[in-house]
Amino acid sequence: MGLLSLNPSYGPAKRRTRRAGFAYRAKARDDHMQKILITGAAGDVGSRLTELLRDTYRLRLTDIKIPAGLRADADFVAADLADRAAVERAVAGVDGIVHLGGFSVEGPWDTILHSNIIGCYNLFEAARLTQVPRVVFASSNHAVGFYPRRRRIGTYVSVRPDSRYGVSKAFGEAVGALYAYKHGLRVTCLRIGNVADAPVDRRRLAIWLRPEDLVQLVRIGLEHPDIRYEIFYGASDNERAWWDNAAAHRYGYRPQFRAEDFRDAALAAQARLPNDPVGDGYQGGTFCSDEYSGDESAED
């Protein structure tokens, strides 16, 4: 299982540095396309990526339920992430994994534990056992949600999860690092903001991620020759961003969509929302204020 097909300018005699950017080569659908597993394929982000990546890779899809509109010829494997044997069957024979699966919002501890923590560990262990070389892990901005909005942060800050869900994403980043450095997997963690066609309020003007820009980040994780273990922020070209995404830019990420193009509609929608004394001060928004029992002032 080698690296995915890259721009011909990469190679033993002529490899560009990361600073020079990363160019993709268009692929035609043929038997040489690498097979990529998308977990959580029935979810909104999984469904979007399936459509956007189906002409680039041969896809295998997995979830606990059948995705809506699944094509008759689709390679789909039903699997509960908490079932190690089922996960091993799902990952067998693929060349890379985009791990979106799990419980995608805050939930009870037992739900988060089984879906996002045990399930995430099972995914990485199955990748090791079946020798899958690359994993792109869908982390979340909620792994660092308790940083104040007035502070711009990079990828090297300590985690500050804003929820049990955020804890599970911080766990996934740590497991990814373990499997990268101990077992040689190439792992990319994407601290995703909000994947949507447009930002719909003030917070999302800072964290919005257009699906087509997410595809760029996923492809860097699946294809870039220099990836070992990296954390990127999943955000488009957002003027109000709270995140320094220099790490992604070093690997050639060039977001094509601007949040400010939707500013007027987003701010108009924001004006109709109730004030949130806690959530409005922190990057994690309502994930911070939900169940909150601390000091209401956002700290550094």
Helices and strands as residue ranges (DSSP letters): G 18-20, E 35-39, H 44-53, E 58-63, E 75-78, H 84-91, E 96-99, H 109-112, I 113-118, H 119-129, E 134-140, G 141-144, H 164-183, E 186-192, E 194-195, H 202-207, E 208-209, H 211-223, E 229-234, H 246-250, G 259-262, H 263-271, G 279-281, H 286-289
